[in-house]
Amino acid sequence: MRRIFIWAGAGLGLVGVLLLLAVFALGQWTGSDGFRQRVEREASTSLGVPVTLSRVSVNVFPLPAVALEGLNIEAKPALTLARVEARPVWSSLLMGRLAVSTLIVREAVLPQATIVLLGARIQDPARNPAPPGADDQATDLSWLPRSIVLDDVTWISVQGRSSTVQAELALDEDGWPAETTVVVVRGALEGAKAQLQREADYATAWNLKVDVGGGTLQGPLKVTLPEANAKARDLVFEGTLETRGVEVSALTAPSRTLTGRLDASTTLSARINPKAGAAAVTDALRSQTRFTVNDAVLQGVDLAKAVATVGLSRGGSTALDTLAGHVRTRGQLIELTNLVASSGVLAATGEVTVAPGKTLSGRVRVDVTRGAGGEVVGVPLVVGGTLDDPTVSLSRSALLGAAIGTALMPGVGTGAGANLGDRLGEGLKDLFGK
């Protein structure tokens, strides 16, 4: 019996030595230029853009890990990662299965436009054929690491806004997030902290809380998975969020077109094809928000001056006693409707659309109370420019009416003439078409 234990111990020792030698040899091989160049070629072919690496390494101590250093994906704009480290589950690896327990990404720059491009290329069947049975595994996330750490990772939106985050994500066995903490350390939304907590019993439902701009945004999120025998394999996403006391300019920084404290109720919805690219997921998102901004100040537009001059207005500001309305988003398109604002003798209503490029378009009617008799003069204005440099001006038909009003009754007739001209212009457009 004692000899059996001796031989067993010797055998285990030999296996250990061989394993260490194999890891050492693997480290020497993966650290060679030949292996690094092979990885570069394979990645470049798969992604369709040049990929370069500074180093590939395998570490045993203090923790087993495989790392890529100096990863540069030379798209436009480029995607760079100083270090990507994967720590495998060695028990699975010894059984011939690759499973990652922890993924660490350090000092990365991730442009959204490049992520969308690479996602589309990876999913291109002509470039990367899907393995058999891939359709059945579209919603299987169990292959994801159990833990993901993002250290100094910068996300650059399509509009060019960047946010640098520190984040830790803990995932359950099914691959869905169990608990997530994200802190924005630089750039847009700097200082914001988001926490996501999964509900019990592995439900695909979470509670989100975000501390930002001196206030909070929080509420439940839910993903409904398709039935096993359903033909449509889409995921249905739903959410309800309540925003309380958030400084608006903290959400739009560095732009400060509007300041004030935001209270809002938002519903989110999306029908997502799990095999679609990142752009399709973004475009699928819909939201409806009813909002009120307390102590609001509109920067870049002086509505009183716009009414007084009945012409182009740039610069200045407007302090508002009331600002409320409804926001609807479809992908990157933003529509403001039922917009109501008041400031002393001014009251404005209208609708404004914000295009993906931040350009503004819409119409606002500004009513001004004049004189001791409380006469109300309404002036229709066209909203243009951008979020950072908004403009208001009269439409062509309103300009014609303003000119006629000024000629008939200088000063008093200007606003009334503009209103009449705008109405006539709308009537003619309806009669003869656009």
URQUI-V403896 format. One line per field, one symbol per residue. psi: psi as a letter, one per 40 degrees, with the letter a starting at -180 (. if undefined). burial: + if it has 24 or more other ideal C-beta (glycine too) atoms within 12 Angstrom, else -. Layout:
psi: ???
burial: ???
This chain:
psi: ddddddddddddddddddddddddddddddeiddddddddddddddeeihhiidihihidieihihihifhhhfahiihihdhhhhhihdddddeehhhhdhhhhhgihghdddddddddddehdddghiiheddeedeheeeiiehhhhhfhhhhideehihhihihhhiideeihdhhhhhhdiahfheihhhhhiiiffigiihhhhhifeaihiiiiihhiiidehdheihhhiihihhhfhhddddeiehfdhiihhhihhhiiihhheeiiddddddehiihhhihhifihhiehgddddddefahhiiaihhhdhhiahhhihbehhhhifhhiigbeihiiahihhideeiiiaihhhhhhiidefhhhhhhihhaaiddgiihiiidddddddddddddghcdeddddddddddddddddddei.
burial: ----------------------+---+--++---++--++--+---+-+-+++-+++++----++++++++++-+-+-++++++++++----------++++++++-++++++++++++++++---------------+----++++++++++++++++-++++++++++++--++++++++++---++-++++++-+-----++++++++++-+++++++++-+-------+++++++++++++++++++++-+-++++++++++++++-++++--++-++-+++++++++++-++++++++++++-+++-+---++++-++++++++--+-++++-+++++--+++++++++---+-+++++++++--------+++++++++-+--++++++-++++++--+--------+++++++++-++---------
